[in-house]
Amino acid sequence: MADSLPTEFDVVIIGTGLPESILAAACSRSGQRVLHVDSRSYYGGNWASFSFSGLLSWLKECQQNSNVGEEGTATWQDLIDETEEAITLRKEDATIQHTEVFCYVGQDVEDNVQEVGALQKNPSSVESSILTLDSACLPEERHTSYLTSYEVPGTNTQKSDRELSPEVTDTEEWLEKEKYCEDKTCVYTVSDGEKDENKLRVKDNTDKPKKNRISYSQIVKEGRRFNIDLVSKLLYSQGSLIDLLIKSNVSRYAEFKNVTRILAFREGKVEQVPCSRADVFNSKELTMVEKRMLMKFLTFCLDYEQHPDEYQAFEQCLFSEYLKTKKLTPNLRHFILHSIAMTSESSCSTLDGLKATKTFLQCLGRFGNTPFLFPLYGQGEIPQCFCRMSAVFGGIYCLRHKVQCFVVDRESGRCKAIIDHFGQRINAKYFIVEDSYLSEEACSTVQYRQISRAVLITDQSILKTESDQQVSILIVPPVEPGACAVRVMELCSATMTCMKDTYLVHLTCSSSKTAREDLESVVKKLFTPYAEAEIDKEELTKPQLLWALYFNMRDSSGINRSSYNGLPSNVYVCSGPDCELGNDHAVKQAETLFQEIFPNEEFCPPPPNPEDIIFDGDDKQPEASGTSNIKMAKLESSKESKSLESPGKHFQN
Amino acid sequence: MYMRHGRLKVKTSEEQAEAKRLEREQKLKLYQSATQAVFQKRQAGELDESVLELTSQILGANPDFATLWNCRREVFQQLETQKSPEELAVLVKAELGFLESCLRVNPKSYGTWHHRCWLLGRLPEPNWARELELCARFLEVDERNFHCWDYRRFVAAQAAVPPAEELAFTDSLITRNFSNYSSWHYRSCLLPQLHPQPDSGPQGRLPEDVLLKELELVQNAFFTDPNDQSAWFYHRWLLGRADPQDALRCLHVSRDEACLTVSFSRPLLVEARTETLLLLVDEAPLTVEWRTPDGRSRPSHVWVSQDWCELSVEKSTVLQSELESCKELQELEPENKWCLLTIILLMRALDPLLYEKETLQYFQTLKAMTHPPLLQAVDPMRAAYLDDLRSKFLVENSILKMEYAEVRVLHLAHKDLTVLCHLEQLLLVTHLDLSHNRLRALPPALAALRCLEVLQANDNAIESLDGVTNLPRLRELLLCNNRLQQPTTLQPLASCPRLVLLNLQGNPLCQAEGILEHLAELLPSVNSILT
């Protein structure tokens, strides 16, 4: 069946992370024939979101990656002729390290708890399964002959599936059923490589039937309610990703929720940061004078370039020192430095701080009272939205499709083709590859940074208010100056990322040690383990930890192309997720690469109005399907509760 | 294939523009023919449902065509007499839906909101709850749509919504965005309803605890954004709540002139037919004619008097603490005129004499901001207003001092006055010194000074003397170094029977030839005219 894949493309893209997906959309949109492949069984690479069981399987994969030997793959040596040479690609992913899982809730039910709606599959059957996606509205329909192992990113269909009919097979579910809850050990620790680090922490709780508490089996049962992001990011309302989503009309495939609160952690307490005019007005914590001072400073920051005399003398100073000269009380300085500018106390210059503050403030009010949007169903939706756009414009998608090597012409030094795991040779003009696919040799001189991540499932919000459906972001400054601040994002069930009565908490910082070593102290400050709660009354006010995962992710952003060894000139590298809050790096990278490859093409222009498309009279068949495609997409977007264009219109009056 | 060489084929921008143009032309044709048809039918008196249909085509696109709404009302009035209640109910339901769609086209259409009011007012059983919901929805989209606020007040009044609920509604909108005149204004209407004062005290006065709460709320607003005027105006309303009770300020009886003069604490209209003012002599009512002292306004028999204090006296502790917070804000925002102005008003309300010097300093600051030499004139348009306000306060202070001293001589010289006010309170003054100011006129209200004997107004910029008329006791008038141009401007003086000394030195009119003769002719009774 793999033989039916076309052999000629303009662009082959390997990896379905955000920058690769944007590039795929941009290339297809400008009329290039695009093949977009990913060796994994899911979209997004390290940008993906998982259901609970999906995450557990992902963990298992991460653990196995280092052990599993080579699978039987077709040989490629015969396909290369003398004038060519091969550059092999990496066979397993090495970007995730130091995974550690802790389960705090009691294991009170029988074994074999499984996720409702999880697919009963084994890896071999997965390979050939045809996903019954509602692909009727996609142009790929015409290629049904080789649809077998291709999938079409189907964001909207999935959503309605999940909401309307939980019994219906979840199209995203590619995983075999998990049977990990053997015996009493509901906790397992996966550690990459270093076996001595293996720790087993079993909190053998006796079942407490009091209250309506959440048990592990419930989490597993409701696992499909979770959409757990590997990277924790938000969209700045005026950021480059939002602009791109709107401009390219990809926004029609996604829905968003406003972050509702900006929080600060000061003197051991979590408090809300008043950042908009309405927040300041309504704040009960600030004194009148503080309100004035804060508003005055924020107003100044909005157009600080116009008042150079206000800051010129401090350009060489730290932003934190500069704030002290502004008659701001300590808690206001804390709010501005950590929660608004989100900068470091010990290293951020005055100018950078002012710039960051301005960016934050400019984003206020576009879609709500905070500067951020969170995509419903998780950050993992965003790359899929771009893939969908690419598919609408003819891009061909293959998951679970491994690429063995690049074929390079010895003479010109240019890459001519790839050879996939079926041994098929696919020719193209340009190749885009995500960093993690490059072999160890290619990356041997590259210095990678690491991101420390934690994912927690908790039972309460870190700051309780009347509404329990809050989306909050909190920056916890480092205890020692110079260390990294920890970014905490708390998602409620309304974001469609966790089950009812739980909160999904993401912690992120750039690594200095392992993720647990970097983040555990913050977790301890904010949360209390499930078991201890009833003993310590003081601790009761803190939310309880039900489940926790720590891992380190490779940060391949900001790496110069020249750091890679022996890359052909027409092979372009995209990086994995970076540590920043926004998505600017990925968008900028995609745009830069696109313009490098196609200097005369517009980057993701708005799709044409369906009424303006001219169809040739002699071919009626595609005409009909063509129009219905686009109209369908239009209808979909109008159904959405929060499409990106509409909120802005409210502000016009 | 709809992809050609991998590209979508789309219309060019010219083709698109042409298609647009044709569409517009078509629209215009339809619009014009429908309009014509409506007017023809209206003229012919054919007020039937076809008119509703035609007007709805036009109004659906342009809801601001007021005449067509009138047409619809005429049709409805007609149909009310012809149709059964059931048929009418169907029509009304359709009309409400149509109105809503028009409001979505233009949520600020006067005609549409008015029509809705009209329609709801005629319904036997209007669904007010639905209307309140409609308002809430439109205010959700634009919380400052005053058309919708107006309509909401109408609905709330008709449906007798408890003021507490409406107050909570204003709360929620102020929380979202406090730059909302409508919302603050609605509060000012609701609070007195919610807290009616049981005693005979002045209407609309708030109990102290409510007042303090409101002050805190509004302070939050102006500390957050001192440039937002809506909060300052509400603040002013809160402090200036109590209107003084009606009272007779002063009564003057002149036996010589057989004249009785009354001064009130606020402007009143005294008419012959109504018994606003009843004169009892020896316990028997005496029918008299009342007139205004300047004799200029139509014979409305009014004795006008201005309430002279803008801020009535609230509990001075409240004012004192307000003054302190404003001063605090002023230190943070030295350039904010609203803050400065409020400080001045608060000081006047507290103790005008004690704060006189400070008030003048604040005026100085304000003026420095309004005058351009510093190149940062904040509000040059209000420069004259500030001058006048300052003059007003200075006159008020001088009157106070005079009253304390229990004299009938008022010194207002060298005060940089630009305007004269509160003259109606100077009923008993015999000597008035206005020298060395910036006055440009002696206004008609000056005629209220029934006892004035000597008026000094040297070194001003006076051009007219309208107020120096009918002053029964005026003997000396000093007008040196002013800007009197024409002898005719002195005409009003002829009505002052006792004027004997007039000094006009240093006025342009003195240059005219034969001026003395001219004046002697104009003012025969004045013995001594100096030019």
Interface residues (C-beta under 8 A of the other chain):
Chain A: G31 Q32 R33 R277 A278 V280 F281 N282 M288 V289 K291 R292 M293 M295 K296 G394 P608 N609 D612 I613 I614 F615 D616 D619 P622 E623 G626 H650 N653
Chain B: M1 Y2 M3 R4 H5 G6 R7 L8 K9 V10 K11 Q16 P107 V141 D142 N145 T175 R176 N177 F178 Q219 N220 A221 F223 T224 D225 P226 S325 E328 L329 L332 E333
